Amino acid sequence: MKIALGTVQLGMHYGVSNQFGQVKKSESEKILQYASEKGINVLDTASSYGNSENVIGDFVHNHGNSEHWKVITKTPNYKVDSITNKQIDELFQNFELSQKRIGRKNIYGLLIHNCENLFLPGGEKLLKAINELKERGVIKKIGVSLYTKEQVERILNDFSVDLVQLPINILDQRLIDGGQLVRLKKHNVEVHARSVFLQGLLLMSLKDIPSWFDPIRGSLELFHKKAKELNMNALQLSLGFVQSIKEIDKVVVGVNTLEQLNEVVSASLIKVDKNELSSISINDPSFLNPANWKI
């Protein structure tokens, strides 16, 4: 199973197309139980995802299946000019809190939440600290969350990591076209794809998409047209595209309901010829990075 469960929605309101708000605890438990039954064993979270870590911890404690899950969490996003011992202390303290909330001493992966923190003066201290946690045996993999091909190249050239999380979707094929995915696998890096639905934009009906996206409406229309031609819905084509990329080990998908997770699982075996879908892609970061959206 390539699917990993993103849990930001379990801890807070998230996503441009989210009409449900934060997932209720009872629904979260159903989602996690169903995920477990279907062989999904990777959970992606962060201390900044509201109470997501607590939701995971409560579920694991109450259902006694702790060893089934590989949990990935993240460091704080440091909004500073340089990394000092203060930030390193915060990293250790934050990780200890994550361990307590999740209810596990051993965490599968710890990611630098904002890879730009690594490029600050003293940034190398962050990976040194995480490596110390790895040597202690409390984390298995050192990772970083990335956004651009330039960041991927710099990480590969200057640092050693086990795991990366990066944005890939049918509109955003920059890391495929630039060869960064191939380079990552040559370095034996585990690759997790996120933003496969572009925060839900790809799943929205064309009539409901805000006018701010009008400059890329043609690409969105082409995407929906292609899905119809292939007798698929938007979710199936979005997921099928990313799952067809051999360099990707896990596809991180967040859901708001058990029904949505059921749809994801049902679509999880679909694969398409990604080479036939390159014409749908765009290169404008204004639309590919939700942080830049003005809606």
Secondary structure, DSSP 8 states (H G I E B T S, - for coil): --EEEE-HHHHS---TT--S-S--HHHHHHHHHHHHHTT--EEE--TTSTTHHHHHHHHHHHHT-GGG-EEEEE-----SSS--HHHHHHHHHHHHHHHHHHT-S-EEEEEESSGGGGGSTTTHHHHHHHHHHHHHTSEEEEEEE--SHHHHHHHHHH---SEEEEE--SS--HHHHTTHHHHHHHTT-EEEEE-TTTTTGGGS-GGGS-GGGGGGHHHHHHHHHHHHHTT--HHHHHHHHHHT-TT--EEEEE-SSHHHHHHHHHHTT----GGGGGGG----HHHHSGGG---
